[in-house]
Amino acid sequence: MPRSQPLPLPFVTQVEPYLPGDFAADGVRDPVKLSSNESLLGPSAQAVKAYENAAAALARYPDSQCTGLRQKLAALHGIDAGRIVCEAGSEQLINLLARIYAGPGDEIVYTRHGFIAFRIAAQSCGATAIASEERDFVANVEAILECVTRRTRVVFLANPNNPTGSWISASEIARLRHTLPPRVLLVLDGAYADYMDDPDYNDGMRLVSDDAPNTVVLRTFSKIHALAALRVGWAYCPTPVADALNRMRGVFTVSTPAQAAAEASVEDAAHLALARRHNQEWREWLTGELAGLGLEPLASGGNFLCIAFRDKAHALSADAALRHAGFIPRRLEEYGLDRFLRLTVGLESHNRAVVDVLKKVR
């Protein structure tokens, strides 16, 4: 008889580990990583300087409340600093919200090709992940609402979505929020909101209210701010949700250098505007060039393109050719998108070289 041993809760063995974008390509010394939607422009010089200056405080614990960062975010967005909660990346906030509001026997709804961290968060707390159908790779409010049952506790929606890049309008977000039962928490992940240029888009922050406390908006410093290595994310919440998050989150999870760099980045409007302009220009250019090759890049609101190839074999050939040339794309089998690749919008030289490589793939 085998010896007894500590056993994890039954649902833990069902959790699918998150697979980050590849860091290496066989035979290539310094590949260009276009697999994780990092900003190839890099962070603000002011943020880098603030990070370096924070070295003098390494012996002390950080401000667990991220007071200065929350105040700067509140001033930038015209919101209440008391309802902002910071954590070590927005993925930690996704997991915390799932744990706080759902458990075994409950359901968490996300969209069919939505950010895979939503499904993992549901699995990690023992809830059932329910995927609502999309329409042409775009979230469909009616389909989401049809998935809501008496067991539904949370609806996660990335807007714009990763990996497809699609988004829904401000009016559709408002309709979803107002139609959901008040007991269901709507979590809007706006990781790519800073890249949006559609006048009919809204990240949902104005829907966050103590009068109807069922909406949370998440944001990150990993994308347009280019501080992915520092792991800084934040949530804007109704007061009861902020209180619950503050009870459950870790202590000292956002380091002092990370807070300093994030604060400086918030204040560097010129760098953020440069990153936004660069992305708009080259995302549009890439879209046109790839369409001209007979490929099907989906309309994107982020700093990446989700590209449909002829079939899975064609996508794999493109993946191999790009890696051989020193560019790492993201394959999307785990999203059920076998004939797609996702590519971050890079620098001009990267974008032109990628198109040249794909011209030769048959």
C-alpha positions in Angstrom: 0.0 0.0 0.0 1.5 3.4 -1.0 2.3 5.8 1.8 -0.2 8.6 2.3 0.8 12.0 1.2 -0.6 15.5 1.1 -3.0 15.9 -1.8 -4.0 19.0 -3.6 -7.7 19.8 -3.9 -9.2 17.8 -6.8 -9.7 20.7 -9.2 -6.0 21.8 -9.0 -5.0 18.9 -11.2 -7.3 20.2 -13.9 -5.6 23.6 -14.1 -3.9 24.3 -17.4 -0.6 26.1 -16.8 -0.3 29.3 -18.8 2.1 29.0 -21.7 4.0 32.3 -22.2 5.3 33.3 -25.6 8.6 31.6 -26.7 11.8 33.4 -25.8 14.2 31.5 -28.1 14.4 30.2 -31.7 16.6 27.3 -32.6 19.8 28.4 -34.2 19.2 32.1 -33.7 21.4 34.0 -31.3 19.3 37.1 -30.7 15.8 36.6 -32.0 13.2 39.4 -32.1 10.4 38.4 -29.8 7.1 39.2 -31.3 5.2 36.6 -29.3 4.2 38.5 -26.1 2.9 41.9 -27.2 5.7 43.7 -25.5 6.5 47.2 -26.7 9.6 47.1 -28.9 10.0 50.9 -28.4 10.9 50.2 -24.7 9.9 52.2 -21.7 10.1 55.9 -21.0 13.6 57.2 -20.3 12.1 58.9 -17.2 10.8 55.5 -16.0 14.2 53.9 -16.4 15.8 56.7 -14.5 13.2 56.4 -11.7 13.8 52.7 -11.5 17.6 53.2 -11.2 17.2 55.9 -8.5 15.0 53.5 -6.5 18.1 51.3 -5.8 18.8 53.5 -2.8 15.6 52.1 -1.1 16.2 48.4 -1.7 16.7 47.7 2.0 13.2 48.9 2.9 9.8 47.3 2.2 7.7 49.0 -0.5 4.6 51.0 0.2 2.1 48.2 0.2 -0.7 50.6 -0.7 1.1 52.0 -3.8 -0.1 55.5 -2.5 1.9 57.6 -5.0 1.0 55.5 -8.0 -2.7 55.4 -7.1 -2.8 59.2 -6.8 -1.1 59.7 -10.1 -3.5 57.2 -11.8 -6.4 58.9 -10.2 -5.3 62.3 -11.5 -4.7 61.0 -15.0 -8.0 59.3 -15.4 -10.2 61.6 -13.2 -11.1 58.7 -10.8 -11.1 58.0 -7.1 -7.7 56.9 -5.8 -9.4 55.1 -2.9 -11.0 52.6 -5.3 -7.7 51.7 -7.1 -6.0 48.5 -6.2 -2.5 47.7 -7.5 -0.9 44.3 -7.8 2.0 42.5 -9.4 0.4 42.4 -12.8 -3.2 42.4 -13.9 -3.2 38.6 -14.1 -2.9 38.5 -10.3 -6.0 40.6 -10.1 -7.8 38.3 -12.5 -6.9 35.3 -10.2 -7.9 37.2 -7.1 -11.3 38.2 -8.4 -12.0 34.6 -9.4 -11.0 33.3 -6.0 -13.0 36.0 -4.1 -16.2 35.7 -6.1 -16.4 32.1 -7.3 -15.6 28.5 -6.2 -16.6 24.9 -6.8 -20.1 24.7 -8.2 -20.0 28.2 -9.6 -19.5 29.3 -13.2 -17.3 32.0 -14.8 -18.2 33.2 -18.3 -15.6 34.3 -20.8 -15.6 34.4 -24.7 -14.6 31.5 -26.9 -11.3 33.1 -28.0 -10.9 35.3 -24.9 -7.7 35.7 -22.9 -6.8 32.2 -21.7 -6.0 33.5 -18.2 -9.7 33.8 -17.7 -10.2 30.1 -18.2 -7.2 29.3 -16.0 -8.5 31.6 -13.2 -11.8 29.7 -13.2 -10.1 26.4 -13.1 -7.8 27.5 -10.3 -10.7 28.3 -7.9 -12.7 25.2 -8.8 -15.3 27.0 -10.8 -16.5 25.9 -14.2 -15.3 28.0 -17.2 -18.1 28.7 -19.7 -17.1 29.9 -23.1 -19.6 32.1 -24.9 -19.7 32.0 -28.7 -18.3 34.9 -30.7 -19.4 36.3 -34.0 -16.5 36.6 -36.6 -14.0 36.5 -33.7 -15.7 39.3 -31.9 -17.4 39.0 -28.5 -21.2 38.9 -28.7 -23.2 40.4 -25.9 -26.3 38.3 -26.6 -24.2 35.1 -26.5 -22.6 36.1 -23.2 -26.0 36.8 -21.6 -27.3 33.5 -22.9 -24.5 31.7 -20.9 -25.4 33.4 -17.6 -27.2 31.1 -15.2 -28.0 31.1 -11.5 -24.5 29.7 -11.0 -22.7 32.5 -12.8 -20.6 34.6 -10.5 -18.2 36.4 -12.8 -18.0 37.5 -16.5 -14.5 38.2 -17.8 -14.2 40.3 -21.0 -11.0 41.6 -22.5 -11.7 44.7 -24.6 -9.8 44.8 -26.9 -9.3 41.1 -26.8 -6.1 39.1 -26.7 -5.3 37.2 -29.0 -7.8 38.3 -31.6 -7.5 42.1 -31.2 -11.2 42.5 -31.5 -13.4 44.9 -29.5 -17.0 45.9 -28.9 -18.4 49.4 -28.6 -19.1 51.5 -25.6 -22.8 51.0 -26.0 -22.5 47.2 -26.1 -20.4 47.2 -23.0 -23.0 49.4 -21.3 -25.8 47.0 -22.4 -23.9 44.0 -21.1 -23.3 45.7 -17.8 -26.9 46.8 -17.3 -28.4 43.5 -18.5 -26.3 41.3 -16.3 -27.9 40.3 -12.9 -26.6 42.6 -10.2 -25.0 39.6 -8.4 -22.7 38.9 -11.4 -19.4 40.7 -11.4 -18.4 42.1 -14.8 -14.6 42.3 -15.1 -13.4 44.4 -18.1 -9.7 43.8 -18.9 -8.4 46.9 -20.7 -4.7 45.8 -21.1 -4.7 47.2 -24.6 -7.1 50.1 -24.1 -4.3 52.7 -24.5 -3.8 51.7 -28.1 -7.5 52.1 -29.1 -8.3 54.9 -31.6 -12.0 54.1 -32.3 -14.2 57.0 -31.1 -16.9 54.5 -30.3 -14.7 52.7 -27.8 -14.7 53.1 -24.0 -12.8 51.1 -21.5 -15.8 51.0 -19.1 -14.2 53.0 -16.3 -17.2 55.3 -16.1 -19.4 52.3 -15.4 -17.5 51.6 -12.1 -19.9 52.8 -9.5 -20.8 52.2 -5.8 -24.5 52.6 -6.8 -24.3 49.5 -8.9 -21.2 47.8 -7.6 -20.8 45.0 -10.2 -18.2 46.3 -12.6 -14.4 46.3 -12.4 -11.9 47.6 -14.9 -8.3 46.2 -15.1 -5.3 47.9 -16.6 -1.6 47.1 -16.9 1.8 48.7 -17.2 3.1 45.8 -19.3 1.9 47.0 -22.7 2.1 50.6 -23.8 4.2 51.5 -20.8 6.7 48.8 -21.7 7.3 47.8 -18.0 6.4 44.1 -18.4 9.4 42.9 -16.4 8.3 44.9 -13.4 4.8 43.4 -13.1 2.5 46.3 -12.3 -1.2 46.1 -12.8 -4.2 47.9 -11.3 -7.9 47.6 -10.9 -10.5 50.3 -10.6 -13.4 49.0 -8.5 -16.5 49.8 -6.6 -15.7 50.2 -2.9 -16.9 46.8 -1.8 -14.7 45.1 -4.5 -11.7 47.2 -3.6 -12.2 46.2 0.0 -12.3 42.5 -0.8 -9.2 42.7 -3.0 -7.3 44.6 -0.3 -8.2 41.8 2.2 -7.0 39.1 -0.2 -4.1 40.5 -2.1 -0.5 40.0 -1.1 1.5 42.4 1.0 4.4 44.3 -0.6 3.7 42.7 -4.0 4.6 45.7 -6.1 8.2 46.5 -5.5 9.6 50.0 -4.8 11.5 50.2 -8.2 8.3 49.0 -10.0 6.2 51.7 -8.3 8.8 54.4 -9.1 9.0 53.4 -12.7 5.3 53.2 -13.1 4.7 56.7 -11.6 7.3 58.2 -13.9 5.8 56.5 -16.9 2.3 57.9 -16.1 3.8 61.4 -16.1 5.6 60.9 -19.5 2.7 61.7 -21.8 5.1 62.4 -24.7 6.5 58.8 -24.6 3.0 57.3 -24.4 1.8 59.4 -27.3 4.9 58.3 -29.4 4.1 54.6 -28.6 0.5 55.1 -29.6 1.4 56.8 -32.9 4.0 54.3 -33.8 1.5 51.4 -33.2 -1.3 53.0 -35.2 1.0 53.7 -38.1 2.7 50.3 -38.3 -0.4 48.3 -37.4 -2.2 49.8 -40.3 0.8 49.3 -42.6 1.2 45.7 -41.6 -2.5 45.1 -42.0 -2.4 46.3 -45.6 0.8 44.5 -46.5 -0.4 41.2 -45.1 -3.8 41.5 -46.8 -1.9 42.1 -50.0 -0.2 38.7 -49.6 -3.6 37.0 -49.5 -3.5 36.6 -45.7 -6.4 37.7 -43.4 -5.2 39.9 -40.5 -8.1 40.5 -38.1 -9.0 44.1 -37.3 -7.0 44.9 -34.1 -7.3 47.4 -31.3 -4.0 46.3 -29.7 -0.3 46.4 -30.5 -0.5 43.1 -32.4 -2.2 41.4 -35.3 -3.9 38.0 -35.3 -3.4 36.6 -38.8 -5.4 33.9 -40.5 -3.4 31.6 -42.9 -4.9 29.3 -45.5 -4.8 26.3 -43.1 -2.8 24.9 -40.2 0.0 23.7 -42.4 0.3 27.1 -44.0 0.5 28.7 -40.5 3.1 26.2 -39.4 5.2 27.0 -42.5 5.0 30.7 -41.7 5.9 30.1 -38.1 9.0 28.1 -39.1 10.1 30.6 -41.7 9.8 33.5 -39.3 11.7 31.7 -36.6 14.5 30.8 -39.1 14.7 34.5 -40.0 15.0 35.5 -36.3 11.4 36.5 -35.5 9.3 34.6 -32.9 5.5 34.8 -33.5 2.8 33.3 -31.2 1.1 30.1 -32.2 -2.5 29.9 -31.0 -3.5 26.2 -30.8 -4.5 26.6 -27.1 -7.1 29.1 -28.3 -8.5 26.8 -30.9 -7.0 29.0 -33.6 -4.8 26.5 -35.4 -4.5 28.4 -38.6 -3.6 31.7 -37.0 -0.4 33.3 -35.8 -0.3 36.4 -33.6 2.5 39.0 -34.2 3.4 42.0 -32.1 3.8 45.2 -34.1 7.5 45.8 -34.0 9.9 48.5 -35.1 9.9 49.6 -38.7 12.8 47.3 -39.6 11.1 44.3 -37.9 7.8 44.9 -39.7 9.3 45.2 -43.1 11.4 42.1 -42.6 8.4 40.1 -41.4 6.5 41.0 -44.5 9.5 40.0 -46.7 9.7 36.6 -45.0 6.0 36.0 -45.4 6.1 36.9 -49.1 8.1 33.7 -49.6 5.9 31.3 -47.6 3.6 29.2 -49.8 
